[in-house]
Amino acid sequence: MNSPRAEKRSSPRKNLKIPAKVHAEGNGIDAETLNLSQSGIFLECATRVSAGSAVDIVMILPKEITGEAAKWVCCHATVQRVEDKTDGNRYGVAAAVDRIQAMPELSWPQVDRRITERRKGDRREFPRLKAQDRRSRDRRRGK
């Protein structure tokens, strides 16, 4: 007996092809969404990203999604799954959206610069301190 597969998604997906840029591991990667929802995005890109990595996905959401005018957004997300494509040129990337942030209307170079500057201050890019170094730092701070 064939039964339909149970849907695990918490919000419905919309099939939309939207140009996007994925900022991962110091690189800005051109991409295109295939479908998206409030909680996740599936897109294709030419460069492989690592499952489990934190990424920023920048795109212009159309009026059909926002209900108003088109808006620039930055989705802070975590890569859940990466699929090799049959043609060998594009990778499928499924990402869970942690947070969506509206952005001012910018050109792509301006977006790249802002994301790069913001990620430089992101603690994910700093090496972990050893326990001894953390205790020493905490003592200096009076903790």
N, C-alpha and C positions, 0 to 999 in steps of 0.2 A: 504494500500500500504506500503510495507516494504522498507525503504530507509536505506542505510548503515549509521552507526553513523559517524558523522563528527570527523575527527582526530584533537585533540587539541594540540598535541605535536609540538614543534617548530623544532625538529630534529628527524630523524628516529631512531628507536630502533633496536638493534641487540640482538637476543636471544643468550645469552652466559652464561654458568655456570662457574663462576670463584670464587675460594675461596677468601674470604675477611675477614676483621676484622673491626667491627664497634666500635668506641670509643665514648661512650655516658655516661653522668652522672657519670664519674669516672670509668667506667667499659670497659674492652675490650671483645667484644662479637664475637664469631666465627659466620660467616655468609657465604652465597653463593649467588652471583648475579644470577638472572634469565634473566634479560635483562638490557641493558644500552644504553645511548646515551650521547651526549655532555651536555645535560641539565638535565638529570635525571637518576636514578638508581632504579630498583626494585629488592629487595633481600629477602631472607628468613633467619631468625635467631631464635634461641631457646629462647631468652629472649626478652620480650616486651620492646619497647622503646616508649617514649611519642611523640605524634603528636605535631609538632611545635618546638621540641627540635633541637638544633644544634648538629651535629654529624660529626665525621671524619671517612671516610671509606677508609681503606688502602687495596690495592690489586695490583697484577701484571697484567697489561694490556697486552694481547697477541699481536703478530705481526699483526694479522688480524685487530686490532683496530689502532695500532700506525703506521702501514705502514713500520715500521723499526723493530728493535729488541724489545723483550718484555721489558716493563718498569714498575718499582714500581711507584705508584702514591698515593697521599693522596687527596681524594675529600672532601672538606669542604662543607657540605650540610645541608639542613633543612628538617626534616621529615614532609612530607605532609599528609601521611595517613598510618594507621597501620591496617592490616587485620588479624583476627583470622583465623587460618587454621582449616580445618575440622578434621584432625587427632589430634588436640589439642597440638601438640608438637612444631610446628613451626609457626612463625608470618611472614606475608608478610609486608614488609616495603617499601613504595614509598618515595623517597627523591629527592628533587630538588637540583641540584649541583650549588653551589654558585661560587666555584673556584676549579680548579684542580692544584695540585702542584706535579712536578716530585720529586722523592726521590732517593737517592743513593741505590744501591743494598745492602740490609740488611737482617738479619735473623729476624723472627717474634719477638723474645724477644727484639732485638735492636729497632725494629719499635715501639713496645709497650712502651718502655722506652722513646723514642724521643717524641711520641705523648703525653704521660703523662706529661713530662717536659714542652712541649710547651703549653699544656692546663692549666697548673698551673698558667701561666702568663696571661691567657686569662681573660679578664674582665668579661666574663659571669659567672665566679665562685665567684666573689666578691659580697657581698650584696650591695644593692643600698644605697647611703648616703641620709640622710634626708636633706631637703632644708637648714636648719640651719647649718648642718655640711659642706655642699658644700660651703656656703657663707664664713664660717670660713676658710676652706681650701683655697679658692680663695684669701681671704685677705692675708693669709700667703704667697701666691705665687705672690702677687702684681698685681692681676688682677682686 
